[in-house]
């Protein structure tokens, strides 16, 4: 289990110069990471603390259910969230 010091390396909370593309390989699958704990859950997504199997870095992984997004007609909201994350420049948020 990660210690408090390890949380500084989590992509969403630290690593201001890193992007999601820098931290994860192109062929990312559930087998690429070890799921440590679920940190949050909502109607459309869950956020989990994961540890990459190769480089041992901790990351926050958001998994979204495409069928629920389409069924609940939330596609525009998802696009807005993505656009916002692409534009924001903050040390505690990973750029896309």
C-alpha positions, -999 to +999 in steps of 0.1 A: +000+000+000+014+035-009+026+057+019+018+094+021+051+103+004+040+081-026+010+103-032+032+131-044+039+109-075+003+103-084-003+119-118-034+139-108-019+152-076+017+158-086+041+155-115+033+190-130+055+185-160+040+150-168+010+143-191-011+112-192+007+103-225+041+105-207+030+082-179+011+054-197+022+032-226+003+033-258-012-002-254-027+005-220-048-023-206-061-034-172-031-058-171-007-028-173-016-017-138-024-031-104-056-016-090-049-004-054-082+012-043-113+030-056-110+067-046-143+078-061-174+067-080-201+086-098-230+079-121-207+077-152-172+069-139-150+055-112-116+069-102-090+044-089-055+045-075-034+022-097+002+013-098+019+008-132+035-027-134+066-016-153+077+017-137+059+013-103+045+048-105+011+056-089-016+071-111-052+081-107-072+063-134-107+075-144-128+048-161-159+058-179-188+037-191-195+046-227-229+029-228-241+049-197-227+082-212-247+076-244-278+063-226-279+093-202-271+117-231-240+131-214-217+131-244-215+169-246-206+171-209-178+146-215-165+166-244-166+198-223-146+181-195-120+170-220-117+204-235-113+220-201-086+195-191-067+202-224-067+239-217-060+240-179-024+246-168-021+238-131+006+219-112-020+196-095-038+186-128-023+164-155-025+179-190-041+159-218 
